Amino acid sequence: MTQPTASPPPAPSGGHHEVSVVIPTRERRETLGATLDALGEQRFPLERLEVVVVADGCTDGTPAMVRGYRAPFALRLVEQPAGGAARARNAGAAAASAPLLLFLDDDVVPAPGLVAAHVRAQARAPGCVAMGYSRPSANADGAGGDARALWRQRWEDRFRTMAATGHRFTYRDLLSGNVSIAAPLFAAAGGFDEEMECREDAELGARLLAAGVSFVYEPAAAGEHRGGGAAAAPRRRIEGRGDVRLGLRHAELRPGLELARVEERAEPLARSLRAVAFGAPRLGDVAAGALARWLGVLERLGARRRWQRLHAAVGGYWYWRGVAEQVGGRRALAEFLHGGAAVVAGDRGGPPLDVDLEDGLPQAERALDAARPASARLRYAGRAVGEIPPLPGAERLRGAHLRPALVGEALAWRLLMAMTFARAAAAGGASPRATPAAAGTRATSLVAD
């Protein structure tokens, strides 16, 4: 394989580099230029900033543009034959000189405070992985109106989930388009898996969380994501292959992947296309292509619900097409999923931590923070309340996870009943009656105290 070549960086205007921004790029000269312009306007000392652009098989004049770019920060160009995003990011990290790596996609235009916000997040939680907020652009490319709106909604939902109080981070939360990590930690983890066509960020996330690395979300590290849009056929096909490869590397994740929902109820068209993806893919490609042409018609007619069903069915076909290419037939997929379920059943990450809530929520939270178990068995005055189960590919439990779990309907009801029986026993009388509606109110009151 031809080795990447790097141009020497210009001498910094003073001091040493504190942050290396690594930008992999391919055939996006214009958006890359906007990203570089925005980096020059950061509210961060530019003499302490280094930017490493990795041109991954570019043929659109990107290398020449970068060489001629007059940057107010140290700018380095790495060129390599087309090898994919994972290889490009690894090459950029290898060429970087700063102790903190900030991976930024070439279609994410950073707000002026992005770099400084990442530095603050790393200072607050040394050794963490910090995800920034990439706001979807109203003009995201590659999508029609309805498709763009659907993508924007799903993209925003990911950040809303991470911002929720007590969110339990999983491997899916590592988004490589706007993320910072200490260079020694990245190197020790082995970097991105270069055999992954996609899902390389999720795969790295699984390894980092398994090693006990903390994830944080920093909404102030904001940028505008000008790419994205609808999941086109080639991308969905790659995602199908990527999920299989992710499951091969981390068998415990298989039950939670999209491909594990093969037996779930679906629209008749979606079921038919899924069957064709495994049994007659050449026919399926033609059928999916013909159906995709109707999406524009339905959008122009304003038939949004029909558009959504057809969009899901066509996208689903290409996803299953990729799964079938990677795993083989339906029987091979069943064996693949069975192997993942067996791994999950046999490894719960250690015994659950017994937590008695009668001692008070602060005490229970401190116990979780001290033990960091994979799961917890909850009691109140010795009476079983329920369990916070292990979650494959997720961080181990922290105290912050307890209160959100207790507000859930099942645990709230059982907690209320355990509290009711305990108080009745202490009073020496009959247990008062409780209702499910009261459970949510009482549990919410408890966790808010």
C-alpha positions as CSV (number, residue, x, y, z in Angstrom):
1,M,0.0,0.0,0.0
2,T,1.3,3.5,-0.8
3,Q,2.1,5.3,2.3
4,P,0.5,8.7,3.1
5,T,2.7,11.7,2.4
6,A,2.7,14.8,4.6
7,S,3.8,18.3,4.0
8,P,5.7,19.9,6.8
9,P,3.6,22.4,8.8
10,P,4.5,26.0,8.8
11,A,6.2,27.2,11.9
12,P,3.7,28.3,14.6
13,S,3.8,32.0,15.5
14,G,4.7,31.1,19.1
15,G,4.3,28.5,21.8
16,H,3.5,24.9,21.1
17,H,0.4,23.2,19.6
18,E,-2.2,22.3,22.2
19,V,-4.9,21.0,19.8
20,S,-4.6,19.2,16.5
21,V,-7.7,19.4,14.4
22,V,-7.8,16.4,12.0
23,I,-10.0,16.7,9.0
24,P,-10.4,13.8,6.5
25,T,-11.7,14.9,3.2
26,R,-12.6,13.5,-0.2
27,E,-13.9,15.5,-3.1
28,R,-15.3,18.4,-1.0
29,R,-13.0,21.3,-1.7
30,E,-15.7,23.9,-1.3
31,T,-17.0,22.8,2.1
32,L,-13.5,22.1,3.3
33,G,-12.6,25.7,2.4
34,A,-15.5,26.9,4.6
35,T,-14.4,24.7,7.4
36,L,-10.8,26.1,7.3
37,D,-12.1,29.7,7.1
38,A,-14.2,29.1,10.3
39,L,-11.2,27.6,12.1
40,G,-9.4,30.8,11.4
41,E,-12.0,32.6,13.4
42,Q,-11.9,30.5,16.5
43,R,-11.9,32.1,20.0
44,F,-8.8,30.1,20.8
45,P,-5.1,31.2,20.5
46,L,-4.4,30.2,16.9
47,E,-0.7,29.8,17.6
48,R,-1.6,26.8,19.7
49,L,-3.8,25.3,17.0
50,E,-2.7,22.9,14.3
51,V,-4.9,21.7,11.5
52,V,-4.1,18.4,9.6
53,V,-6.1,17.9,6.4
54,V,-6.0,14.3,5.0
55,A,-6.8,14.3,1.3
56,D,-8.2,10.8,0.8
57,G,-7.8,10.1,-2.9
58,C,-9.0,13.6,-3.9
59,T,-9.2,14.4,-7.6
60,D,-11.0,17.8,-7.3
61,G,-8.0,20.0,-6.6
62,T,-8.2,19.8,-2.8
63,P,-4.5,19.3,-2.3
64,A,-3.6,22.3,-4.4
65,M,-6.2,24.4,-2.5
66,V,-4.8,23.4,0.9
67,R,-1.2,24.1,-0.2
68,G,-2.2,27.6,-1.4
69,Y,-4.4,28.3,1.6
70,R,-3.1,31.2,3.8
71,A,-3.9,30.0,7.2
72,P,-3.5,31.9,10.5
73,F,-2.7,28.6,12.2
74,A,-0.3,25.7,11.4
75,L,-1.7,23.8,8.5
76,R,-0.5,20.4,7.3
77,L,-1.6,18.4,4.3
78,V,-1.5,14.6,4.3
79,E,-2.2,12.9,0.9
80,Q,-3.1,9.2,0.5
81,P,-4.8,7.0,-2.1
82,A,-8.5,6.5,-1.4
83,G,-8.7,4.3,1.7
84,G,-11.7,5.4,3.6
85,A,-12.5,7.7,6.5
86,A,-11.0,5.4,9.2
87,R,-7.7,5.2,7.5
88,A,-7.7,8.9,6.8
89,R,-8.4,9.8,10.4
90,N,-5.6,7.5,11.6
91,A,-3.2,9.0,9.1
92,G,-4.1,12.5,10.4
93,A,-3.7,11.5,14.0
94,A,-0.3,10.0,13.2
95,A,0.8,13.3,11.6
96,A,-0.5,15.4,14.4
97,S,1.8,16.9,17.0
98,A,-0.6,18.1,19.8
99,P,-1.6,16.2,22.9
100,L,-5.3,16.7,22.1
101,L,-6.9,15.4,18.9
102,L,-10.1,17.0,17.6
103,F,-11.6,15.1,14.7
104,L,-13.8,17.3,12.5
105,D,-15.6,16.3,9.3
106,D,-14.9,18.4,6.2
107,D,-18.6,19.3,6.0
108,V,-18.9,20.6,9.6
109,V,-18.3,24.3,9.8
110,P,-17.3,25.1,13.4
111,A,-18.8,28.0,15.4
112,P,-16.2,30.4,16.8
113,G,-16.3,28.7,20.2
114,L,-16.0,25.1,19.1
115,V,-12.3,24.5,19.8
116,A,-12.3,26.3,23.1
117,A,-15.3,24.3,24.2
118,H,-13.6,21.0,23.5
119,V,-10.6,22.2,25.5
120,R,-12.8,23.1,28.5
121,A,-14.6,19.8,28.3
122,Q,-11.3,17.9,28.4
123,A,-10.1,20.0,31.3
124,R,-13.2,19.2,33.3
125,A,-13.0,15.5,32.6
126,P,-9.4,14.5,31.8
127,G,-9.2,11.4,29.7
128,C,-12.7,11.7,28.4
129,V,-14.1,11.5,24.9
130,A,-16.0,14.7,24.2
131,M,-18.8,14.9,21.6
132,G,-19.7,18.3,20.2
133,Y,-22.9,19.4,18.7
134,S,-23.2,19.4,14.9
135,R,-26.3,21.3,14.0
136,P,-27.9,20.1,10.8
137,S,-27.9,22.7,8.0
138,A,-31.2,23.7,6.5
139,N,-29.5,23.1,3.1
140,A,-28.1,19.7,3.7
141,D,-27.1,18.1,0.4
142,G,-28.3,15.0,-1.3
143,A,-31.9,15.0,-0.2
144,G,-35.3,16.2,-1.2
145,G,-37.5,18.2,1.2
146,D,-39.2,15.4,3.0
147,A,-36.0,13.3,3.1
148,R,-34.0,16.2,4.5
149,A,-36.6,17.0,7.1
150,L,-36.6,13.3,8.3
151,W,-32.8,13.2,8.4
152,R,-32.7,16.5,10.4
153,Q,-35.2,15.2,12.9
154,R,-33.3,12.0,13.5
155,W,-30.0,13.8,13.7
156,E,-31.3,16.3,16.2
157,D,-32.8,13.4,18.3
158,R,-29.4,11.9,18.7
159,F,-28.1,15.1,20.4
160,R,-31.3,15.6,22.5
161,T,-30.8,12.1,23.8
162,M,-27.2,12.8,24.8
163,A,-28.2,16.0,26.4
164,A,-30.8,14.4,28.7
165,T,-30.0,14.3,32.4
166,G,-28.6,11.0,33.4
167,H,-28.1,9.8,29.9
168,R,-26.2,6.4,29.8
169,F,-23.7,6.7,27.0
170,T,-23.4,3.8,24.5
171,Y,-21.0,3.0,21.6
172,R,-23.5,4.7,19.2
173,D,-22.8,8.1,20.8
174,L,-19.3,8.4,19.5
175,L,-19.8,10.6,16.5
176,S,-16.5,11.1,14.7
177,G,-17.5,14.3,12.9
178,N,-17.0,16.5,15.9
179,V,-15.2,14.7,18.8
180,S,-12.1,15.3,20.9
181,I,-9.8,12.7,22.5
182,A,-6.3,12.8,24.1
183,A,-3.8,11.7,21.5
184,P,-2.1,9.1,23.9
185,L,-5.6,7.6,24.6
186,F,-6.4,7.4,20.9
187,A,-3.1,5.7,20.2
188,A,-3.5,3.2,23.1
189,A,-6.9,2.3,21.9
190,G,-5.5,1.4,18.5
191,G,-7.3,4.2,16.6
192,F,-10.1,3.5,14.1
193,D,-10.5,0.1,12.6
194,E,-9.5,0.6,9.0
195,E,-11.4,-2.5,7.8
196,M,-14.7,-0.8,8.7
197,E,-16.3,0.8,5.6
198,C,-18.6,2.7,8.0
199,R,-19.6,2.4,11.7
200,E,-15.9,2.9,12.5
201,D,-16.8,5.5,15.1
202,A,-19.3,3.2,16.8
203,E,-16.7,0.4,16.8
204,L,-14.1,2.6,18.4
205,G,-16.8,3.7,20.9
206,A,-17.4,0.1,21.9
207,R,-13.7,-0.5,22.6
208,L,-13.3,2.8,24.6
209,L,-16.4,2.2,26.8
210,A,-15.3,-1.4,27.4
211,A,-12.0,0.1,28.6
212,G,-13.8,2.4,31.1
213,V,-13.3,5.6,29.2
214,S,-15.8,8.3,30.0
215,F,-17.9,10.0,27.4
216,V,-19.3,13.5,27.7
217,Y,-21.5,15.7,25.5
218,E,-20.5,19.3,25.1
219,P,-23.2,21.3,23.3
220,A,-21.1,24.5,23.3
221,A,-18.6,22.7,20.9
222,A,-21.0,23.5,18.1
223,G,-20.7,23.4,14.3
224,E,-23.0,23.4,11.3
225,H,-23.2,20.1,9.5
226,R,-23.6,21.0,5.9
227,G,-23.6,17.5,4.5
228,G,-25.9,14.6,5.4
229,G,-29.4,14.3,4.2
230,A,-31.3,11.2,3.2
231,A,-29.7,7.8,3.5
232,A,-29.2,7.1,-0.2
233,A,-29.0,3.6,-1.6
234,P,-25.2,3.2,-1.6
235,R,-25.0,4.5,2.0
236,R,-27.7,2.2,3.3
237,R,-26.0,-0.8,1.6
238,I,-22.7,0.1,3.2
239,E,-24.5,0.4,6.6
240,G,-25.8,-3.1,6.3
241,R,-22.3,-4.4,5.7
242,G,-21.0,-2.3,8.4
243,D,-23.4,-3.6,11.0
244,V,-22.4,-7.2,10.2
245,R,-18.7,-6.3,10.6
246,L,-19.4,-4.5,13.8
247,G,-21.2,-7.6,15.1
248,L,-18.3,-9.8,14.1
249,R,-15.9,-7.7,16.1
250,H,-18.3,-7.3,19.1
251,A,-20.7,-10.2,19.3
252,E,-22.4,-8.7,22.4
253,L,-23.7,-5.9,20.3
254,R,-25.6,-8.1,17.7
255,P,-28.9,-8.1,19.5
256,G,-29.1,-4.3,19.5
257,L,-28.2,-3.8,15.8
258,E,-30.8,-2.9,13.2
259,L,-30.3,-6.3,11.6
260,A,-31.6,-8.0,14.8
261,R,-35.0,-6.7,14.0
262,V,-35.4,-9.1,11.1
263,E,-38.4,-10.9,12.7
264,E,-40.2,-7.7,13.8
265,R,-43.5,-6.8,12.2
266,A,-43.1,-4.6,9.1
267,E,-45.2,-3.3,6.2
268,P,-45.9,-6.0,3.6
269,L,-43.8,-4.2,1.0
270,A,-40.9,-3.9,3.4
271,R,-41.1,-7.6,4.2
272,S,-41.2,-8.5,0.5
273,L,-38.2,-6.4,-0.3
274,R,-36.3,-7.9,2.6
275,A,-37.0,-11.4,1.3
276,V,-35.9,-10.4,-2.2
277,A,-32.6,-8.9,-0.9
278,F,-31.6,-12.3,0.4
279,G,-33.2,-14.5,-2.4
280,A,-33.1,-12.5,-5.6
281,P,-30.9,-9.4,-5.3
282,R,-30.7,-8.7,-9.0
283,L,-34.4,-8.5,-9.3
284,G,-34.6,-6.6,-6.0
285,D,-32.2,-3.9,-7.3
286,V,-34.4,-3.2,-10.3
287,A,-37.6,-3.2,-8.2
288,A,-36.0,-0.9,-5.5
289,G,-34.8,1.5,-8.2
290,A,-38.2,1.7,-9.8
291,L,-39.9,2.3,-6.4
292,A,-37.4,5.0,-5.5
293,R,-38.6,7.0,-8.5
294,W,-42.0,7.2,-7.0
295,L,-40.7,9.1,-3.9
296,G,-40.4,12.3,-5.8
297,V,-43.9,11.9,-7.1
298,L,-45.4,11.3,-3.6
299,E,-43.5,14.3,-2.3
300,R,-44.8,16.6,-4.9
301,L,-48.3,15.3,-4.2
302,G,-47.9,15.9,-0.5
303,A,-48.6,12.3,0.3
304,R,-46.3,12.4,3.3
305,R,-47.4,9.2,5.1
306,R,-47.2,7.1,1.9
307,W,-43.8,8.8,1.2
308,Q,-42.5,7.7,4.6
309,R,-43.6,4.1,4.2
310,L,-42.0,3.9,0.7
311,H,-38.9,5.7,1.9
312,A,-38.5,3.2,4.8
313,A,-39.1,0.2,2.5
314,V,-36.6,1.2,-0.2
315,G,-34.0,2.2,2.4
316,G,-34.6,-1.0,4.2
317,Y,-34.1,-3.0,1.0
318,W,-30.7,-1.6,0.5
319,Y,-29.7,-2.1,4.1
320,W,-30.7,-5.8,3.9
321,R,-28.9,-6.0,0.6
322,G,-25.7,-5.0,2.4
323,V,-26.4,-7.4,5.3
324,A,-26.9,-10.3,2.8
325,E,-23.7,-9.5,1.0
326,Q,-21.7,-9.7,4.2
327,V,-23.4,-12.4,6.2
328,G,-24.9,-14.7,3.5
329,G,-28.4,-16.2,3.6
330,R,-31.2,-16.0,6.2
331,R,-29.9,-19.1,8.0
332,A,-26.4,-17.6,8.3
333,L,-28.1,-14.5,9.7
334,A,-30.0,-16.5,12.3
335,E,-26.8,-18.2,13.4
336,F,-25.1,-14.8,13.6
337,L,-27.8,-13.4,15.9
338,H,-28.0,-16.6,18.0
339,G,-24.3,-16.3,18.7
340,G,-24.7,-12.8,19.8
341,A,-27.6,-13.7,22.1
342,A,-25.5,-16.5,23.7
343,V,-22.7,-14.1,24.4
344,V,-25.0,-11.6,26.1
345,A,-26.6,-14.3,28.2
346,G,-23.3,-15.6,29.3
347,D,-21.6,-12.3,30.2
348,R,-23.6,-9.8,32.3
349,G,-20.4,-7.8,33.1
350,G,-20.2,-9.2,36.7
351,P,-22.8,-9.6,39.4
352,P,-25.3,-6.8,39.9
353,L,-24.7,-4.3,42.8
354,D,-27.3,-4.6,45.5
355,V,-28.7,-1.1,46.3
356,D,-31.2,-0.5,49.1
357,L,-33.1,2.8,48.4
358,E,-34.2,3.0,52.0
359,D,-30.8,4.5,52.8
360,G,-31.7,7.5,50.5
361,L,-31.0,8.3,46.9
362,P,-27.7,10.2,47.6
363,Q,-26.3,7.2,49.4
364,A,-27.4,4.9,46.5
365,E,-25.9,7.2,43.9
366,R,-22.6,7.3,45.8
367,A,-22.6,3.5,45.9
368,L,-23.1,3.3,42.1
369,D,-20.3,5.9,41.6
370,A,-17.9,3.9,43.8
371,A,-18.6,0.5,42.3
372,R,-19.5,1.3,38.7
373,P,-21.3,-2.0,38.1
374,A,-22.7,-3.1,34.8
375,S,-26.1,-3.6,36.5
376,A,-27.9,-3.0,39.8
377,R,-30.5,-4.8,41.8
378,L,-32.7,-2.3,43.6
379,R,-34.5,-2.9,46.9
380,Y,-36.4,-0.8,49.4
381,A,-36.2,-2.0,53.0
382,G,-35.2,-5.4,51.7
383,R,-38.2,-5.7,49.3
384,A,-37.3,-6.2,45.6
385,V,-38.0,-3.2,43.4
386,G,-36.3,-4.3,40.2
387,E,-33.1,-4.2,38.3
388,I,-31.2,-1.7,36.1
389,P,-30.0,-4.3,33.6
390,P,-26.6,-4.5,31.9
391,L,-26.6,-2.8,28.5
392,P,-24.1,-4.2,26.0
393,G,-21.9,-1.5,24.5
394,A,-22.8,1.0,27.2
395,E,-20.9,2.7,30.0
396,R,-21.1,1.1,33.4
397,L,-23.6,2.5,35.8
398,R,-23.0,5.9,37.5
399,G,-25.1,7.5,40.2
400,A,-26.5,9.9,37.6
401,H,-28.3,7.0,35.9
402,L,-30.4,6.1,39.0
403,R,-33.0,8.8,39.1
404,P,-34.0,8.6,35.4
405,A,-34.3,4.8,35.8
406,L,-36.6,5.2,38.8
407,V,-39.0,7.5,36.9
408,G,-39.7,4.7,34.4
409,E,-43.2,3.2,34.8
410,A,-42.2,-0.3,35.9
411,L,-39.7,0.7,38.5
412,A,-41.8,3.6,39.7
413,W,-44.8,1.3,40.5
414,R,-42.7,-1.3,42.2
415,L,-40.8,1.3,44.2
416,L,-44.0,2.9,45.4
417,M,-45.4,-0.5,46.4
418,A,-42.2,-1.4,48.3
419,M,-42.4,2.0,50.1
420,T,-46.0,1.5,50.9
421,F,-45.5,-2.0,52.5
422,A,-42.5,-0.8,54.4
423,R,-44.3,2.1,56.0
424,A,-47.4,0.0,56.7
425,A,-45.2,-2.6,58.4
426,A,-43.5,0.1,60.5
427,A,-46.9,1.5,61.5
428,G,-48.2,-2.0,62.4
429,G,-51.2,-1.6,60.2
430,A,-52.7,-2.7,56.8
431,S,-51.0,-1.5,53.7
432,P,-52.9,1.4,52.1
433,R,-53.9,1.0,48.5
434,A,-51.9,2.6,45.7
435,T,-52.6,3.2,42.0
436,P,-50.2,3.1,39.0
437,A,-51.0,6.8,38.5
438,A,-49.8,7.6,42.0
439,A,-46.6,5.6,41.4
440,G,-45.3,8.0,38.7
441,T,-46.2,11.0,40.9
442,R,-44.6,9.6,44.0
443,A,-41.5,8.4,42.2
444,T,-41.0,11.7,40.5
445,S,-41.3,13.5,43.8
446,L,-38.8,11.1,45.4
447,V,-36.1,11.6,42.7
448,A,-36.6,15.3,42.7
449,D,-35.9,15.6,46.4
